[in-house]
Amino acid sequence: MYNLSRRTFAGSLWAIGASATFAGAIGSLIASSAALAEELAADPRTVELWMDEWMKRDRMAVGSLHLSRFADPIYFLTKPINWKPNPGQESFAAVRVPVGFVTDFASIPRLFWSILPPDGKYTYPAILHDYLYWTQTTSRDVADSILKFGMEDFSVGTVTSMAIYNAVRAFGGSAWNENARLKSLGEKRLLRRFTEEPTATWADWKKLSSNFE
């Protein structure tokens, strides 16, 4: 994993033109490193066991997270996941991500992985967000709001959730536009057939149209 010093991290933020809002969120993230270290520390439980425990609570995500992956770090759902709005969020439609959807979890730039790894408590809402960014059946604003609501449902720390939310608000437009471009070229993200070959890569698997719905 890429190790990032505070000085290098701060300088890199400005080098890539981060918004003042996002830079402020990341600055707060670094300043509260002691609390964040505990929050993002590796959990000895598997994601599935953690999710099963979480689902016993009164939350608005529905269904445990079941995943498989390609040889490269690209994943796909082996069971569907769902989100429905909480009271006060009724203007937002429920979301169902089907079996076979291909995702890279949270699309966080590699530069930030030492502080915000691609997988964490926010993995479930990140997949919802990834799906909405791919299908584009809602506006981008709505997709980003559902990501934020999902992180609240999962009790992701305020500093972390706001850093992620502000990042997608600042930089998500390029991912949104790239997804539209890839779809126009015929790329698909909903698998009909799962690979049973552990060395199969997403780059190779997506070349075969028969693998997709």
CORRAKA-V590447 format. One line per field, one symbol per residue. phi: phi as a letter, one per 40 degrees, with the letter a starting at -180 (. if undefined). psi: psi as a letter, one per 40 degrees, with the letter a starting at -180 (. if undefined). A space follows every 10 residues. Layout:
# CORRAKA-V590447
phi = ???
psi = ???
This chain:
# CORRAKA-V590447
phi = .ccbcccccc ccdcccgccc cccccccccc cbccccdccc ccccccdccc ccccccccbc cbgccbbbac cccbbacbac babbccdgbc cbccbbbcdg ccabgcccdd dcccbbccba dccdcccdcd cccccfcbcc dcdcccdccc ccdcfcddcc cccccccccc bcdccdcccc cccccgcbbb ccbccbbccc bcdccccbcc cbc
psi = ihhhiddddd dddddefiid dddddddddd dfddddddde ihheiidddd ddddeeigie ihhihhiiii dighiiheii iihiiihefe ehiihhhihe hhifbhghid dededgidia dedddddddd dddddfeiid dddddddddd dddefhiddd dddddddddd eedddddddd ddddeeiieh hdhiieheeh iddddeehde ei.
